[in-house]
């Protein structure tokens, strides 16, 4: 028996008239509705092989004389893998084949054993991140494409029998699940669902978060309250004194005398001066008889 690598080298030595071997080990890798056809390379000494891929669906077999349709993105490529996701557009059985070309030489078609149906794709749980934003339970899910929906289960830890469910059809942002109780743990898990093939993945690993609050929150509240009381105790005496001052100056203001009313001499001297002036006034008084007063009044 001649091993395959030595056979390829021998074919290269034989020249242009030798036939190329068909690609071998053709298989499908399909995960989360993304499908790839792979095969082993055809090795020709000193030359590069190019490959072309074709598919045949149910319609081509039954209504188009078993014709084959080329995949344009995988025509005369050097890679040994072809993304056939866009061409596998229905949930039916497909046949696939690949051929090698080296210069003017062309191999026979190598055909995938059996059929491929996208219903057999492997579905994985979504990547997710559970967030506790205050008392809000949130989940951030991986965007796996428009064909995917997500079934999210969530519950308060210790109350698994009261588990709740939420179906997320579009992943645009963080999804709000529930309002949590302070200091309690909440858990979340999720699975993917593809309506086109009516299949679901297994559930993701459970993730749990704790709502803010509980003992630590009470401690913070107590510290803040103590600080508040200390501030009040220190400022209350000052505020009391300041308030009394304001009332005192509001009700009994201090009057300031103008300079003209201010006394510049001692009071005793002022009294003496006043007495002397009074005596001088008494000396100038003249007593008139009643007849003269009457005469002056008649005039």
C-alpha positions in Angstrom: 0.0 0.0 0.0 1.2 3.5 -0.8 0.5 6.2 1.8 -1.5 9.2 0.8 1.3 11.8 1.1 3.7 9.7 -1.0 0.9 9.2 -3.6 0.5 13.0 -3.9 4.2 13.4 -4.4 4.1 10.7 -7.1 1.3 12.4 -8.8 3.2 15.6 -8.9 6.2 13.9 -10.5 4.0 12.2 -13.2 3.2 15.6 -14.7 0.2 17.2 -16.3 -1.5 14.0 -17.4 -1.9 12.7 -13.8 -5.4 13.0 -12.2 -5.7 15.0 -9.0 -7.1 13.1 -6.0 -10.5 14.2 -4.7 -10.5 16.1 -1.4 -10.8 13.7 1.6 -12.1 13.9 5.2 -15.0 16.2 4.3 -17.0 17.2 7.4 -19.3 19.8 8.8 -18.7 22.0 11.8 -21.9 23.6 13.0 -22.4 25.7 16.2 -25.1 28.2 17.0 -26.5 28.2 13.4 -23.1 28.9 11.8 -22.0 26.1 9.4 -18.6 25.4 8.0 -17.5 22.7 5.5 -13.9 21.5 6.0 -11.7 19.0 4.2 -8.1 17.8 4.0 -5.7 19.6 1.6 -4.7 18.1 -1.7 -0.9 18.4 -1.8 0.9 18.7 -5.1 4.7 19.3 -5.0 5.6 22.9 -5.8 2.0 23.9 -6.7 -1.1 25.3 -4.9 -4.5 23.6 -5.1 -7.6 25.6 -5.3 -11.0 24.3 -4.2 -14.7 24.8 -5.3 -17.8 23.9 -3.2 -21.3 23.1 -4.3 -24.5 22.2 -2.5 -27.8 20.4 -3.3 -30.9 21.0 -1.3 -34.3 19.2 -1.2 -35.7 21.4 -4.0 -32.8 20.7 -6.4 -33.1 17.0 -5.8 -36.9 16.8 -6.3 -37.7 19.6 -8.7 -34.5 20.6 -10.5 -33.1 17.3 -11.9 -30.7 16.8 -9.0 -28.7 19.9 -10.0 -25.9 21.4 -7.9 -25.5 25.0 -7.0 -22.0 26.6 -6.7 -21.2 28.6 -3.6 -19.7 31.8 -5.0 -17.7 32.7 -1.9 -16.0 29.3 -2.1 -15.0 29.1 -5.8 -11.3 28.5 -6.5 -10.2 29.3 -3.0 -7.0 28.2 -1.4 -8.4 27.6 2.1 -9.7 24.2 3.2 -12.8 25.6 4.9 -16.0 27.2 3.5 -18.6 29.2 5.4 -21.9 27.7 4.0 -24.2 29.4 6.6 -26.0 31.7 4.1 -26.6 28.9 1.7 -28.1 26.5 4.3 -31.3 28.6 4.6 -33.9 25.9 5.2 -34.3 23.2 7.7 -34.0 20.4 5.1 -31.4 17.8 4.2 -28.5 19.1 2.1 -25.7 17.4 0.2 -22.3 19.1 -0.2 -19.3 18.4 -2.3 -15.8 19.9 -3.0 -13.3 19.6 -5.9 -9.7 20.6 -6.3 -8.0 22.4 -9.2 -4.2 22.7 -9.9 -3.5 24.5 -13.1 -5.3 22.7 -15.9 -5.8 19.6 -13.8 -9.1 19.0 -11.9 -10.0 16.3 -9.4 -13.2 14.3 -9.0 -15.8 15.6 -6.6 -15.4 14.6 -3.0 -18.8 14.4 -1.4 -19.9 14.7 2.2 -21.0 11.4 3.6 -24.7 11.5 4.3 -26.8 14.7 4.6 -26.5 17.8 6.6 -29.5 19.4 8.3 -29.1 22.6 10.3 -31.4 21.2 13.0 -28.4 19.2 14.2 -26.4 22.4 14.9 -24.9 22.6 18.4 -26.4 25.2 20.6 -24.5 26.7 23.5 -25.9 28.8 26.4 -25.4 32.5 26.1 -22.7 34.5 27.8 -24.3 36.7 30.4 -23.5 39.1 33.2 -25.9 39.5 36.2 -25.9 43.0 37.8 -27.3 44.4 41.0 -28.0 48.1 40.5 -29.3 49.3 43.8 -32.4 47.2 44.3 -32.7 46.4 40.6 -31.8 42.9 39.2 -30.4 43.3 35.7 -28.9 40.9 33.2 -26.7 41.6 30.2 -26.9 38.9 27.5 -24.6 38.1 24.5 -26.0 39.1 21.1 -25.9 35.9 19.1 -27.9 37.1 16.1 -31.5 37.7 15.0 -32.4 34.0 15.0 -31.8 33.7 18.8 -34.1 34.2 21.7 -33.3 33.7 25.4 -35.2 32.1 28.2 -34.1 33.7 31.5 -34.9 32.1 34.9 -34.4 34.1 38.1 -35.3 33.6 41.7 -34.6 34.7 45.3 -32.0 32.4 46.8 -33.7 29.8 48.9 -37.0 30.1 47.1 -36.3 28.0 44.0 -39.9 26.8 44.0 -41.0 30.4 43.2 -38.7 30.7 40.1 -39.8 33.2 37.5 -39.2 33.3 33.8 -38.6 36.0 31.2 -38.3 35.6 27.4 -36.0 38.0 25.7 -36.5 38.2 22.0 -34.2 41.1 21.2 -30.9 41.9 22.9 -30.5 45.7 22.6 -29.3 46.6 26.1 -29.3 45.5 29.7 -32.6 43.7 30.7 -34.4 44.5 33.9 -35.7 41.3 35.6 -37.0 42.2 39.1 -36.9 44.5 42.1 -34.9 42.9 45.0 -35.3 43.0 48.7 -32.5 44.7 50.7 -29.7 42.3 51.7 -31.1 39.3 49.8 -29.4 37.1 47.2 -30.9 36.6 43.8 -29.8 34.1 41.1 -30.1 33.9 37.3 -29.5 31.4 34.6 -30.4 31.5 30.9 -30.6 29.3 27.7 -30.8 30.1 24.0 -33.7 29.2 21.8 -33.9 29.1 18.0 -37.5 29.2 16.7 -36.4 28.2 13.1 -35.4 24.7 14.3 -37.5 24.7 17.5 -34.5 23.8 19.7 -33.0 25.1 22.9 -29.5 24.9 24.5 -28.7 23.8 28.0 -28.8 26.4 30.7 -25.9 28.5 31.6 -24.1 28.4 34.9 -26.1 30.1 37.7 -24.9 33.5 38.7 -26.0 35.2 42.0 -25.8 38.7 43.3 -26.8 40.5 46.5 -29.0 43.5 46.8 -27.7 46.5 48.6 -28.8 46.9 52.2 -28.9 44.5 55.2 -26.5 44.7 58.1 -23.9 46.8 56.3 -26.5 49.3 55.3 -27.8 49.6 58.8 -24.2 50.2 60.0 -23.8 53.0 57.5 -27.1 54.6 58.5 -26.1 54.4 62.2 -22.8 56.1 61.5 -24.4 58.9 59.5 -27.0 59.4 62.2 -24.3 59.6 64.9 -22.4 62.2 62.9 -25.6 64.2 62.4 -26.3 64.3 66.2 -22.7 65.3 66.9 -23.0 68.3 64.5 -26.3 69.3 66.0 -24.9 69.1 69.6 -22.0 71.4 68.6 -23.9 74.0 66.7 -27.0 74.3 68.9 -25.4 76.5 71.6 -23.9 78.8 69.1 -27.2 79.1 67.3 -29.0 79.8 70.6 -26.6 82.6 71.5 -26.7 84.1 68.0 -30.6 84.1 68.0 -30.7 85.9 71.4 -28.3 88.5 70.1 -30.5 89.1 67.0 -33.7 89.5 69.2 -31.9 91.8 71.6 -30.8 94.2 68.9 -34.1 94.0 67.1 -36.3 94.8 70.1 -34.0 97.1 72.1 -31.7 98.8 69.7 -28.9 101.1 71.1 -29.7 104.8 70.1 -26.8 107.0 69.2 -27.2 110.7 70.1 -26.2 113.4 67.6 -23.3 115.6 68.4 -25.5 118.7 69.1 -27.2 116.8 72.0 -24.1 115.6 73.6 -23.1 117.3 76.9 -19.5 118.5 77.0 -19.6 120.1 80.6 -20.4 118.5 84.0 -24.1 118.6 85.1 -23.4 120.7 88.2 -21.9 123.5 86.1 -25.0 123.5 83.8 -27.3 123.8 86.8 -25.3 126.8 88.2 -25.4 128.5 84.8 -29.1 128.0 84.6 -29.7 129.6 88.0 -27.7 132.8 87.1 -29.7 133.3 83.9 -32.9 132.9 85.9 -31.9 135.6 88.3 -31.0 138.0 85.5 -34.5 137.3 84.0 -36.2 138.2 87.3 -34.4 141.6 87.5 -35.8 142.6 84.1 -39.5 141.9 85.2 -41.6 145.1 85.8 -44.9 145.1 87.6 -47.7 147.2 85.9 -50.8 148.6 87.8 -54.3 147.2 86.8 -55.5 150.6 85.4 -52.6 150.7 82.9 -53.3 147.1 81.9 -56.9 147.9 81.2 -56.0 151.0 79.2 -53.6 149.0 77.1 -56.3 146.4 76.5 -58.9 149.0 75.4 -56.5 150.6 73.0 
